[in-house]
Amino acid sequence: MTPAFPLGPWDVSLVLAVTAIILLTTSEILSPYYGPANLKISKKRLKNAATTTSILFLVTVAIRIATMIYGLS
């Protein structure tokens, strides 16, 4: 018997949204506009991860909107 995935679409969307907000906030705090930061984090990788997570969140929102419009379940 295959175990069920414990997270629903809303849960995954919420996790992606929170992660995207945290990553985008962190990438902006590490921005050179706020002065130098002494962290060993690649700013380019952090920004790419934040952008990718944001896009994944928007995809889940688009899927949810499509299911509402077209009445898919």
C-alpha positions as CSV (number, residue, x, y, z in Angstrom):
1,M,0.0,0.0,0.0
2,T,1.3,3.4,-1.0
3,P,1.2,6.1,1.7
4,A,-0.7,9.3,0.9
5,F,1.2,12.5,0.5
6,P,0.4,14.4,3.8
7,L,0.3,17.9,2.2
8,G,-2.6,19.2,0.1
9,P,-2.3,21.8,-2.7
10,W,-3.1,24.6,-0.3
11,D,-0.4,23.5,2.2
12,V,2.2,23.3,-0.5
13,S,1.2,26.8,-1.8
14,L,1.4,28.2,1.7
15,V,4.9,26.7,2.3
16,L,6.1,28.1,-1.0
17,A,4.7,31.5,-0.2
18,V,6.3,31.7,3.2
19,T,9.6,30.4,1.9
20,A,9.6,32.9,-1.0
21,I,8.9,35.8,1.4
22,I,11.7,34.7,3.7
23,L,14.2,34.3,0.8
24,L,13.2,37.5,-0.9
25,T,13.5,39.5,2.3
26,T,16.9,37.9,3.1
27,S,18.2,38.7,-0.4
28,E,17.1,42.3,-0.1
29,I,18.7,42.7,3.3
30,L,22.0,41.4,1.9
31,S,21.6,43.9,-1.0
32,P,24.6,46.3,-1.3
33,Y,22.2,49.3,-0.7
34,Y,22.2,48.4,3.0
35,G,25.9,48.3,3.4
36,P,28.4,45.4,3.5
37,A,27.3,42.1,5.1
38,N,29.8,39.6,6.5
39,L,27.9,36.5,5.5
40,K,29.2,33.5,3.6
41,I,26.1,33.3,1.4
42,S,26.2,33.6,-2.3
43,K,23.9,36.5,-3.0
44,K,23.3,35.4,-6.6
45,R,22.3,31.9,-5.6
46,L,20.0,33.3,-2.9
47,K,18.3,35.6,-5.3
48,N,17.9,32.7,-7.8
49,A,16.4,30.5,-5.1
50,A,14.0,33.3,-4.1
51,T,12.9,33.9,-7.7
52,T,12.4,30.2,-8.4
53,T,10.4,29.7,-5.2
54,S,8.3,32.7,-6.1
55,I,7.6,31.4,-9.6
56,L,6.6,28.0,-8.2
57,F,4.2,29.7,-5.8
58,L,2.7,31.7,-8.7
59,V,2.3,28.4,-10.7
60,T,0.4,26.8,-7.8
61,V,-1.9,29.9,-7.6
62,A,-2.4,29.8,-11.4
63,I,-3.3,26.1,-11.1
64,R,-5.8,26.8,-8.3
65,I,-7.4,29.6,-10.3
66,A,-7.7,27.4,-13.4
67,T,-9.4,24.7,-11.4
68,M,-11.9,27.3,-10.1
69,I,-12.6,28.7,-13.5
70,Y,-12.9,25.4,-15.4
71,G,-14.6,23.5,-12.5
72,L,-11.9,20.8,-12.4
73,S,-11.5,19.0,-9.1
